[in-house]
């Protein structure tokens, strides 16, 4: 058996909403890890799942869910409004 056949293929995403969608659809999660984004400015969560033959169709179905997409956009807008007038917390760095 070839080495690549022994290794399970995986699917990695940084999209929190796709992460939740895959969990809701019982896709096995392998791990979550943090890594710097492309600019190196901030860490990003990476969600790694076992890959499976119908992954593309399942993710396409996520984007076809109009009500779900509206909920995500509205939630993001609500968070922006909620934090817009909040003064940032300053920490004393010693």
C-alpha positions in Angstrom: 0.0 0.0 0.0 1.3 3.4 -0.9 2.1 5.9 1.8 -0.6 8.4 0.6 -3.2 5.6 0.7 -2.4 5.0 4.3 -2.8 8.7 5.2 -6.4 9.9 5.5 -7.0 12.9 3.3 -8.1 16.1 5.1 -10.0 19.3 4.4 -8.8 22.5 6.1 -10.9 25.7 6.4 -10.5 28.9 8.3 -14.2 29.8 7.8 -16.0 29.5 11.1 -19.4 29.1 9.5 -18.3 26.2 7.3 -16.7 24.7 10.4 -20.0 24.7 12.2 -21.9 23.5 9.0 -19.6 20.5 8.7 -19.9 19.7 12.4 -23.7 19.9 12.1 -23.5 17.4 9.2 -21.4 15.0 11.3 -18.2 15.3 9.4 -15.4 14.0 11.6 -13.2 16.8 13.0 -9.5 15.9 13.1 -8.1 19.0 14.8 -8.2 22.7 15.4 -5.0 24.7 15.3 -3.9 28.3 15.2 -1.5 29.8 12.7 -0.6 33.3 11.4 -2.6 34.6 8.5 -0.8 35.4 5.2 0.2 38.9 6.4 1.6 37.5 9.6 -0.4 40.1 11.6 -2.8 37.8 13.5 -3.5 34.2 14.3 -6.3 32.4 12.6 -8.1 29.2 13.6 -7.8 26.3 11.1 -10.4 23.6 11.3 -9.2 20.2 9.8 -11.8 17.6 8.9 -11.6 14.1 7.4 -12.2 14.6 3.7 -15.0 12.7 2.0 -16.2 12.3 -1.6 -19.3 14.6 -1.3 -17.6 17.4 0.5 -17.9 19.9 -2.4 -21.7 19.2 -2.7 -22.2 19.6 1.0 -20.3 23.0 1.1 -22.2 24.1 -2.0 -25.4 23.3 -0.1 -24.3 25.5 2.7 -24.0 28.5 0.3 -27.4 27.7 -1.2 -29.2 28.1 2.1 -30.5 31.6 1.7 -32.0 31.9 5.2 -28.7 30.6 6.7 -26.7 33.1 4.7 -29.0 35.9 5.7 -28.6 34.9 9.4 -24.8 34.9 9.1 -24.7 38.4 7.5 -27.2 39.8 9.9 -25.3 38.4 12.9 -22.1 40.0 11.6 -23.8 43.3 11.1 -25.3 43.1 14.6 -21.9 42.4 16.2 -20.4 45.4 14.3 -23.2 47.7 15.6 -22.8 46.2 19.1 -19.1 46.9 19.3 -19.1 50.2 17.3 -19.7 52.4 20.3 -17.7 50.4 22.8 -14.4 51.9 23.8 -11.5 49.5 23.5 -10.1 48.1 26.6 -6.5 49.2 27.3 -4.3 46.9 29.2 -1.4 48.1 31.3 1.7 46.5 29.8 4.7 46.3 32.1 
